[in-house]
Every structure is written in structure tokens, then in C-alpha cells.
């Protein structure tokens, strides 16, 4: 289908090594479903090592996933998602439970992998530092509805606007029936509505290859 995904909690086979996890993902993508576990250690080793090099996990290839630090487990999960050669990578709160330093490293890696492989990335996130540190475009959702969006790097006012429209500043914006009901005009103009002339106006065509798009879900 051309779509890969990672989960909010890293999903790996703890009883297997890092390399075996990636080999298993490669075999599954190739459609080898019979006796897959028994053959994983002997198949696609070169391809698995190439993926581990992309996510900078070669040195831990023979370590069991159960022994990994959480940040390393997230890198392995990224390799598993890349095993399917996706054109679109979905990441569900990729930095949840990680330290600020580990968050930055993981998102830098995801962006580098996306751009080198011409992969579009769509990730959900509540942390505005992560969003504005690594996304090219942002979308703000409220109860499944797009209420704002735009270029994450073009206008510095967007950081404040998105923070208020999403979870970080939701209470200051107000508690009306719509999250923009008491937002200031500058907040609404900084993160433009979907019908405006912002880059989000062309979202129906999908993000360009290798773009990193963040979806900020409003809390409360």
C-alpha cells in the first residue's frame, strides 16, 4: 500500500535481536508467511543491516530488543516501518515518553530518512517544541475537524498561534463551542484557516514527497 507506521509505544519483538526484528519485517513485506520465524535469522541479513545503518543501529544489531533503551527501541521501530518501502510514514506521537534530547534525535533522524528516501511523514504530536522543531507543515485538529494549518517555518507568529489553538494554550483561548471562538485575530491569522491562501489550501493534493507534516490535536 506504500504506507508505513510507528506506534505511540514502541512495538518490537522483545525476545528477538534487533537484526531479527528487521529481517522479520522484510520477510513479511516480501510475503513470506510460512515458517517466517525460523527462517528470519538466515534471510535478508544484508537488507536488514542496510536498514539498521539508515537508523544508526548497526552497533546494536545483535542485541536483544528487550535490553534496549527506549530511544533505541524507537529507532528499531522506525526501521521496521521502513522495511515496507513506504511512500507515506505515519507516526503516532513518536516522542511520547522520551527525554527532550532523545526526542530531538529521533525526529531529526526521521526527517533525514524521509528526505533521503523521498518519503512523506505525517505525525501526531502535542509538544509544540517537537512540532515546530521538525515539521514543514502543521495541521491543528479539534474533534477530528481541521481548524487551522500552514507552513511551520515561514512565519514565527505561527508558533504562538498553533500553541494556543492546540493543547498548550487551549484554556487561554477560551471554552466556547469552537476553539477559535475567543482566539485573538492574530492567533487565527498566524495559523490560517483551511480555506485561506496558506500552503494548506492545496492539501487536497497531498504533501509533497519528503515533507514532514505535524497534526496537533487540541486537548480539553
N, C-alpha and C positions, 0 to 999 in steps of 0.2 A: 504493500500500500504506500510505501515511501514515507511512513510516519514512525518515529521512534519516541519513546517517553521514559522519563525517570519519575520516581515517586517521592513523596514528601519524606518517607522513611526509606532509607536505602534497602533495596531488595536484591540480595545475593544469596547464593547457597553457602551457608557458613561452614559446612563440612568439606567443601572443596577448596582447592587453591585458587588464587587469583587467575592464573592462566586457564585452569579448567573451567572456571565460570565463563570466561570469554570464549573458549573453544565450544562450550555447550551452546552458547548463544549463536555462534557462527553455524554450527551444525543444524540448529533449529531453523535458522533462516534459510539454510540450504534444503530444508525439507527432510532431513534425516531423522525420523522419529522412532525408528526401531532400534532398540539396544543402544540408544544415544549415550546413556550414562557410562556404560562400559567402554565405549569407544572414544570418549571425549579426550582422554589423555594422549591418544595416539593420532588424533586427526587435527588438521588445520593449525598446527603449532606455529608455523611461520606467520600465518594470517593473524593469529591471536597475539603474537609478540609484536606485530606491526601496530595493532590497535593499542596495546599497552604502552608502546612508545609514544603514541599520539597523546595519551592522557598522562604520561610521565609516571608510569607504574611498573616499568620494566624491572627495577631492582627488587620489587616485592612479588614478582611473578610466581614464585614457588611457595609463598606464604599462604597459610590458610586464611580465608576471609574472616573467620571468627576471631583472628588475632589482630585485625587491622584497626587502626584509629578510625574514627568516624569519617573524617575528611577523606581518608584514603578509600574507604568503602564507597563514598560518593563518586570518587574518580572511577572505580571499578564499574559502578552502575552506569556511568557515562559511556564507558567502553562497551558495555552490554547493549546500550541503546544504539551505538554507532555500528554494531555488528550487522544490523539490518540495512545498512546503507540508506538512511532516511534522507529525504529532501526537506522534511519538517521535523524538528525536535521539540517535543512538549515536555516542559519541566514543571512539576508541581511543587511550589515553594522549595526550590532546590537548596536554599541555605538554612532551612529550619533546623534548629538545634546545634548550629555551628558557631564557633567563635568568630568575631569580626575579621580576624586575619585569615582564617580558613574560608570564610565566605568570599572574600575578595579574590583569593587564589582560585577557588572553584569557578567563579563567574568569569574571571579573566581567561581561564582555560577553556570554558565553554564557548566564549566569544572567539577565541583564537581557532578552535576546532571548527566552529561554524563558518568562519570566513575562509579558512584554508580549504574546506570541503564544499563551499557554496551551499550551506545548509541554513535554512531559516529557523530561528529559535523563537518559541512563544513560551514565556514563563509567567506563572502567577506569583505574586510577592506582596507582602505587607510592608517590608522595610524600604523606606524611601531612599536610604543611602545605597542600597543594592540596586534599586530601580534606576536612579539617576547616575550611578557609577558605571552601569554596564549596558543599559538599554539604548537602542537607537530611536525607538518609538514607544509611546506608552498609551494604554487604554485604561480608563477608570470605569469600573462597573459598580452598579448599585442594584442588588437583587436581580442580577442577570441582564440588566439594561445598561448599554453604553451611554454614559453621561458626559464623557469628555475624552479627549485624546489629542495627540500631536507629537511633534518632534521633541525628543527628550533632551537634545543638546543645543537646539537653535536659540532658545530664549530662556535665560536664567530665571525669569519670573515663574516658569512652569514648575519649578521645584516647590515653591510655596503654594501655588495653586493646586497641584496634584496632592500635596500633603494634606491640605485642608479638605479637598473633595473626597479623598480616600480616608483610611482609618486614622491616620495620625492626628488630623485636625477636625474630625467629624463633629465633636461636641461644640467646638468653637463656631463651626459653620452654622449649626442650628439643628433642631429636631423636627422640622416640618415634614410634610408628607413626601417632599422631594429633597434630596441632599443639597440641591442648589438653591433651595427656597430662600435661604438667608445668607448665601455666599456673597461676598463682595463682587462688584462688577469686574475688578481687576483679577480676582481668582478665576472667574468664568472666562475672561478674555485670554488669560495666560495659558490655560488649558482649554482649547477651543472645543465647542460642541461638534458632534459628528457631522452636522450639515454645513459647517463653515468651510472656508477655503484653506484650512490647515492640511498638512500631509495626510491626516486621517480621512479626508474626504474621498481619497482614492482607495480606501481599504477594501472595497468590494473586489478589487483586482488581486488582493493578497499581498503580503510583504515581499519585497524583492529578495532574491536569493542572498543568503548570508545575513540578512537583517535580524537583529535581536529585538524582539517586541515584548514588553512587560505588560501584564494585566494586573492592575491594582484593584483589589476587591475592597469595597468600603465596609468597615466593621461597624456594628451598632445599628 
